[in-house]
Amino acid sequence: MRLLFDENLSPKLVAVLADVFPDSAHVDRVGLGSGSDNEVWKYAKDNGFILVSKDSDFYDKSALYGHPPKVVWIRRGNCSNWQIQMLLRNKADAIQTFDYNSELSCIRII
């Protein structure tokens, strides 16, 4: 289960979550830091990533187009990287269950 972190999340999350989500990436590190949502969506779809974002844009795309890619939508206001890291660690089992569920395109994490 590989995550692709959107530009609104820290690139540091890739390294600190590597033990839980190996082979994940950040849009900046794959050359899409200033890329459009459509480019990020296509990259995630073509490369087997689950998109992780705090923006509703990818949630909207998942509602419109379904999956792949699947979307993890983080519904938290301003928070630290540590809080995001802990949230994703605590929800790792739920994210894995979501990944295996063929009917769901998006999961909201609060």
N, C-alpha and C positions, 0 to 999 in steps of 0.2 A: 504494500500500500504506500504509494508515493504521493506526497503533497507538493503542490505548486503554490507558494505563497505570493499573494498579490502585492503590488507596490505599497499598499497602505500598511503592510506588516513588515517588521524588521527582517533583513537578510540574516541576522544572527540566529533566528529561529531554526534555520536549517541545521546548524551545527549543534545547538543545544538540545534538539529533539531527534538527533540522528539515531539514538538508541531505541526510540519508539517508532519513528517514521524514517527508516533508512532510505537512501537514494532520493530524498526530497530535494527541492530546488526553490530558488526565488527568481521572480521574473527578471530582476536586475542581472542576475548571474547567467541567465540564458539569452541575454541580449534583447529583452522585451521591457526594460524599465520604462521606456516612454512609448511603448507599443499600445495600440488600441485594444479595447476590450475584445474585439473580434479576433485580433491576432493572438492574444493571450488564450482565449477560448479554443482556438484552433490548435495552438501548441499543446495545450493540456490534453485535448482530444486525441491528437496524433501521437502523443508520447505517453499515454496511459497515466496521466496525473489526475488527482482530485484537486480541484481549485479551492483555495482557502482565502477568504476575503472578509473585510468588514463592510464592504460596499453592497448595496442592494442590486447593483447592476447584474452581477452574475446570478443572483437569485432569480431575477426577472428572466434572464436568458434560460435558466434551467426550467422555469415554469413554461416558457414558450417553446423551447426546443427539446426538452427532456435531456437525456444523457446518452452517450458520454459527452463531455466529462461530467462527473458528479461535482457538487459544490457543497463546501462547508462554509456556512455563513455565520460569522461571529457577530453576535448581537450585543456587544458591550460598547459603552461609551469610551471616553478616554481612560486608558489603563496602561500599565507598564508592560514591557516585554516579558518580565517575569510572570505577571498575571496571565498573559496570553499563553505563555509556556505551560503554566500550571493548569490552565483551563484545558488545553489540548492533551496534556498528560492524563488528566482526570477523566477525559472523555474518549480516550484512545479505544476502549472496548466498544463504545457506542459508535465511533467512527468506523471501526472495523465491521461491525454488524451492518451499518448503513452501506458500506462498500459492497458487501455480499448481497444486499437486498436489490433484486433486479427491478423492483417497482418504484423505488425512490430515487429522485434526482438531486434533492437538496436536503440538508439537515441544518437546522438552526441551533446554534449553541449559545446559551445565555450564561 
